[in-house]
Amino acid sequence: MVNLSKIELTKKGQFVNLTKSNQGIGEILVNLNWNQQAEKNSGGFLSSLFGKKSSGGIDLDLGCLFEMTDGSKSCVQALGNAFGSFHSPPFIELDGDDRTGMLSNGENLRINGSKIRAIKRVLIYTFIYEGVANWAEADGIVTINYGTGPNIEVRLNEHRNGKNMCAIAMIENVNNETFKVERLVEYFSGHKDMDNAYNWGLSWREGRK
């Protein structure tokens, strides 16, 4: 049965164009959710008896690279406190930083679809800020929600453990009328490697939250 309220992009290179109304596209909400699963308790019986649990788990961060139609490029992410802005360039804003994966609403990027003429392309990504790069355990899913069409889902189910960064989807301007959303799910060793793969040309240095 076809679910008209949801489109799943399941294969690399699969894409869909966003449906626009007479009022345009409006706000595009990119949501990242994942499961933080407790690490196995290695403290034995006494740790269990006294309720001690091992710390750790996985902290995924949602972010994006953006390129504007005027040629300017940068990123939006919690690392480096580059949270962006919804109402002024780059018209992309990160709502917050979920360190646990326990929040029901996860992490959200808001893209101002009414400013489509200013936005050339947006590369949605996530990276493991803390914890072992075990994507199978993270069980991440990105949902793209907008008011004029069905939700778009991309599951991070093609795992490359040991690589801490995943390029999830490319959102590209189509004739200043709509955006194309293409599934990527490609894994990299870090921001610089991903940048090189998609020809962004930014300079990167280490940062902390």
C-alpha positions in Angstrom: 0.0 0.0 0.0 1.3 3.5 -0.9 1.5 5.9 2.1 0.7 9.3 0.6 1.7 11.0 3.9 5.3 9.7 3.7 7.9 9.1 1.0 10.9 7.0 1.9 14.1 7.5 0.0 15.7 4.1 0.3 18.4 4.0 -2.4 21.4 6.2 -3.0 20.6 8.8 -5.7 16.8 8.5 -5.3 15.2 11.9 -5.2 11.9 13.8 -5.0 10.9 17.3 -5.7 9.0 19.2 -3.0 5.4 20.0 -3.9 4.7 23.7 -3.9 1.4 25.5 -3.4 0.3 28.9 -4.7 1.9 30.4 -1.6 5.2 28.6 -2.3 7.0 26.0 -0.2 7.1 27.7 3.2 9.1 26.3 6.1 11.0 23.1 5.7 11.7 21.2 8.9 14.6 18.7 8.9 14.4 16.5 11.9 17.1 14.0 13.2 16.2 11.3 15.6 18.3 8.5 16.9 18.4 5.9 19.7 20.9 6.2 22.5 21.4 2.7 23.7 23.1 2.0 27.0 26.5 0.4 26.8 26.9 -2.9 28.3 27.7 -2.7 32.0 31.2 -4.0 32.6 31.3 -3.5 36.3 30.0 -6.9 37.2 27.6 -7.9 40.0 28.5 -5.2 42.5 28.0 -2.3 40.0 24.6 -3.8 39.2 23.8 -4.1 42.9 24.6 -0.5 43.6 22.9 0.8 40.5 26.0 2.0 38.7 25.8 2.2 35.0 28.5 2.8 32.5 28.5 6.3 31.0 28.7 7.0 27.4 26.3 6.5 24.5 26.2 8.3 21.2 25.7 12.0 20.6 24.7 12.7 17.0 24.8 16.3 15.8 22.7 17.6 12.9 24.1 20.2 10.6 24.4 21.4 7.0 26.7 22.9 4.5 25.0 25.6 2.4 25.7 27.5 -0.7 23.8 30.6 -1.6 23.0 31.8 -5.1 25.4 34.8 -4.5 28.2 32.3 -4.1 28.6 32.5 -0.3 29.2 29.2 1.5 29.4 28.1 5.1 27.8 25.7 7.6 25.1 25.5 10.3 25.8 23.3 13.3 26.1 23.3 17.0 29.9 22.8 16.9 31.3 26.3 16.9 27.9 27.8 17.8 27.0 28.3 14.1 23.3 28.1 14.6 22.4 30.2 11.6 19.2 32.4 11.1 15.8 31.7 9.7 14.8 35.2 8.8 18.2 36.5 7.5 21.0 34.8 5.5 21.5 31.9 5.3 17.8 31.5 6.0 18.6 28.2 7.8 18.5 27.8 11.5 19.4 24.9 14.0 16.9 24.8 16.8 19.0 23.1 19.4 21.5 20.4 20.4 20.2 17.1 21.8 23.1 15.5 23.6 21.3 12.2 24.4 18.9 11.2 21.6 16.3 10.9 24.4 14.3 14.0 23.4 11.2 13.1 21.4 11.7 15.9 19.0 15.4 15.2 18.4 17.3 18.0 16.6 15.8 20.2 14.0 17.0 22.4 11.1 14.6 24.9 9.8 14.9 26.1 6.2 13.0 29.2 5.0 11.5 27.9 1.8 10.1 31.4 0.9 13.7 32.4 0.3 14.3 29.8 -2.3 15.9 32.3 -4.7 18.7 32.9 -2.3 19.5 29.3 -1.6 21.4 27.2 -4.2 22.0 23.9 -2.3 22.1 22.5 1.2 23.9 19.4 2.2 22.3 17.8 5.3 24.7 15.8 7.5 25.1 14.4 10.9 28.3 13.4 12.8 29.0 11.5 16.0 30.3 14.2 18.4 30.7 11.8 21.3 30.8 8.0 21.5 32.1 5.3 19.3 31.3 5.6 15.6 28.7 2.8 15.6 26.0 3.8 13.2 24.1 0.6 13.6 23.6 1.3 17.3 22.6 4.9 16.6 19.7 3.8 14.3 19.3 7.3 12.9 16.5 8.6 10.9 16.0 12.0 9.2 12.5 13.3 8.4 11.9 16.3 6.1 8.6 17.9 6.8 6.9 20.7 4.9 3.4 22.0 4.8 2.5 21.4 1.1 3.5 17.8 0.6 4.2 14.4 2.3 7.0 13.8 4.8 10.3 12.6 3.3 12.3 10.0 5.3 15.9 8.9 5.0 17.1 6.1 7.3 20.8 5.8 8.0 20.8 2.1 7.4 23.8 1.7 5.2 26.4 1.6 8.0 30.1 2.4 7.8 31.3 2.0 11.3 34.5 3.8 12.1 33.6 6.9 10.0 32.1 9.6 12.3 30.3 11.7 9.7 27.4 10.9 7.4 26.2 13.1 4.4 22.5 12.3 4.5 20.8 14.3 1.7 21.3 17.1 -0.8 18.6 19.7 -1.2 19.0 21.7 -4.4 17.3 24.6 -6.0 15.3 23.7 -9.1 14.7 26.8 -11.3 13.9 29.0 -8.2 10.6 27.1 -8.0 11.1 24.2 -5.7 13.8 22.0 -4.1 15.0 18.6 -5.1 15.8 16.3 -2.2 18.3 13.5 -3.0 19.4 10.6 -0.7 23.1 10.4 -0.2 23.9 8.4 3.0 27.7 8.5 2.4 30.2 8.2 5.3 33.4 10.2 5.9 36.2 10.6 8.4 35.3 14.2 9.1 34.1 17.6 7.8 37.1 18.1 5.5 36.7 14.7 3.7 33.0 15.4 3.2 33.6 18.9 2.0 36.1 17.6 -0.6 33.7 15.0 -1.9 31.0 17.5 -2.6 33.3 20.4 -3.7 32.3 23.0 -1.1 35.8 24.4 -0.7 35.6 25.6 3.0 38.5 25.7 5.4 38.1 23.6 8.5 39.6 23.6 12.0 38.8 21.7 15.2 36.1 23.1 17.4 34.3 22.3 20.6 30.8 22.8 22.0 
